[in-house]
């Protein structure tokens, strides 16, 4: 075995232990954002036959109290307008309460996409090394599921992944390196990887050029095959780690958010 291969195996095992260990190891120190941060986005809708600017989006962070606990409240909104809205309606509001250690507490999603309307909820309870997650979804007025998932692994919802990836350490990583995490997809936790795709420069819609860290989030099925790219993100390669581009998969295509304006950042 070469030294490089041995090093790669060691790093992979270390990361696997670090990410999927006990309760204390689910805690991260937030150094990148603070209450009052607000980011506005232009949206681009890609349905294959249609690919154009489609509306506006936003991502905001405020301090909150969740069941007596100091927390952050994050809200992300996507809204298509004009011709794009007539072709395919997207009116989504995602809300995530996370504690000051960046662990998810409550996630809700109200989504109007095309002809479908859904309401989703995930509530997290921590007890030592055990995490209980109640998952609930109504689709077009009919309950799809209402279950409790129990896991020993640090697990994230769709929105709480963003503060998580903003606070990971990417120094020294090479293209293809990755962090393993767990993610709730519907009513079950699935294995997921945050894949490091290197550094590039992008021009945002505020006219500024940003050096960014490019990431993809890949969901794996139970057999660790059939990879599904759930999310792409480009975050600034600085202390703020601002999401400049967020590209997410829809039922019939994808929607990309490109930074238009940002205020209330933690670092000047």
Protein Blocks (a to p, Z undefined) as FASTA:
>chain_A
ZZklmmmmmmmmmmmmmmmmcfklmpccdfkbcehiacdddddddehjaccdfbdcdddd
ddddeehiacdddddddddehjllmmoccdddddddddfkopafbdcddddehjbccddd
dddddehjbccddddddeehiafbdcddddfbdcddfklmmmmmmmpcfehiaehiacdd
dddehjaccddddddebjaddddfkopacdddddddddddfkopaiacfbdcddddbfko
pafbdcdddfklccddddfbdehiabZZ
